[in-house]
Amino acid sequence: MHRSDYLIQRSTFALLTLIVTIVFNFFLFRIMPGDPVQILASPKLPKDVKEKIFASFGLDKPLWLNTEALQAGDWEKVFDSQFTAYLRNLSHGDLGISFVTRQPVSQILSERAGRTVLLLIFGEVTSIVLGTLLGIIASWRRGTKLDTGILVYGLFTWSMPTFFFGIIMVILARGILPTGRMVTPGLSPEDGWTYWQDVGKHLILPTIVLGIGYVSSYLLVVRSTIVEILSEDYILTAKAKGLNAFQVLRDHAFKNTMLPMVTMIALSLGFTVGGSIEVETVFSWPGLGRLAFDSIHDLDYPVLQGVFLLLAVSVILANFFADVLYSFLDPRVKTG
């Protein structure tokens, strides 16, 4: 397969996935249990006032198709529904209005997204670096007690729920490190270095939980890949040339782990994003995860819809860029 054909294929797949995600995103939060009407209007309000409130949010329209217009043959109003309004608004970047705060969802997400990105960057870098180092050590010392210990550690962190690990860290670090919020109340970005130093302290525990919680995926992939590579003929040739074990590992084995690592980073992003919801909830980190948790409690469907769409699109784009990078790293994509 030529690279251009491969990129067209992956672009088409990403686009189809995005379309399915958008449709699923609309219906998911409208079949969930709970009645958002109770949030929008008090039962004591007059009927005409309730109708105006529902109309302002577009809830007076049918969900999918206007069956009454269809029966009457009024084709102009057949597609006048919540779904078409959702698609129309989405094409203009309008994600709706929050049921609770009455603020635009796009504005709420823009305020929270940067905080989640900050947490994900530190968590991902920690898990990638630590997982890669432990995977290399385990493969280098394959079959020893050190290798067994690292594998047991990896399986242990993989099986431990993120929220449970977070609660343990809160208990152990209480009085030593901040265990909640992103910054101490009273500080603001205008405080300069003092503010960012305080943010760094609050970031330590969530980073440890998110980083160590997902280190095993990289650990196991790196170890298994290097062990397989070390059995190849060209490794035997490198050893015959007089290279020591460290040089073989550094110059030959490690470079060939980049392909599965690129795939692993893209695939694990979805799990990391899901884990960030638990971590942000445990540590009261004011990001998208905490926003999703609060929105579920408040039945704030427009905000939930926006958070889900933003996270889903991020994962889709990450996998797409990983596929593009793969086409440059792997010559087999061009040769077929």
C-alpha positions, 0 to 999 in steps of 0.5 A: 500500500502506498503512503498516500493511499494509507493516509486516505484510508486512515483519514476516511476511517477517522472521519467516519468514527467522528460522525458516529461519535457525534450521533452517539453523543447526541442520543446518549445523554437523552436516554440517560435516566433523570429529568433535566426539566426539574433543573430548568423549571420549578414545578410552581412556575406558570405553564407559559413560563416553563414553555418559554424556558424549554423553548430557549433550550430547544427542548420544545422540539421533537428529538429526531423527526417532527412526526406531526409535520411528516403526517401533514406533509409539511416537509420544511418542518419535518427535520426541525428537531433537536438533532438537526439543531444540534448539528447546526449549532455544532457546525458553528462551534456552539455546544449549547448552554449549561442547564445549571450555570446558564453559561455557554458550554464552549466557554466552560470547557475552554476554562477547564481543558487547559487544567486537564491537559496539564495533568495529562501531560505530566501523567503521560510523561511519567508513565512513558518514561518510567514504563520504558525504563522498567521495560528495558531493565526487565528485558535486559535482565530477563529470567532473573528475580529483578525481571520477575519483580518488575513484572509483578509490579506492573501487573499490580499497578495494572489491576489496582483501580485508579480511584483506590490508588488515589485514596491511598495516596491522599491518606499517606500524603496528608499533611505532607503534600496538598491533597485537593484543589489545583491551587491554594485559595487566594493565589492567582496567576498574577502572583507569578512564581508563587502561584505556579510553585503552588500549582506544582505542589498540588500537581505532584499527587495526581501525577503520581497516581495517573503516571504509576497507574498506567505505567504497566502498559508501556512496561509490558510492551517495551519488555515483550518487544525488546525480548522478541527483537533480541532473538533476531538474527541481526542482533546475533550479528551485532554481538559477533561484531564485538558490541556489548549487551548495553550497546546492542540494547541501545543501538539496535533493540531500543530503536525498534521499539518505537513503532509499538510505542507510538501505537501504545501511546495513542491507544492508552490515551483513551484509558488515561483520559478515563482515568483522569476523571477518577483522579480529578474527582479524588483530588478535586482537580478542577478539570474536565474530569471533575466537570463531568463528575459534577455534571452527572450529579447535576444532570447537566446534559449539555455540559456532559455532551460537550465534555464527552465530545471533546474527549472523544475527538481528542482520542480520535485525533491522537490515533489519527496522528499516530497512524500518520506518524506510523507511515513515516516510521514504518517503511512497510506502509509504503511497500505493502 
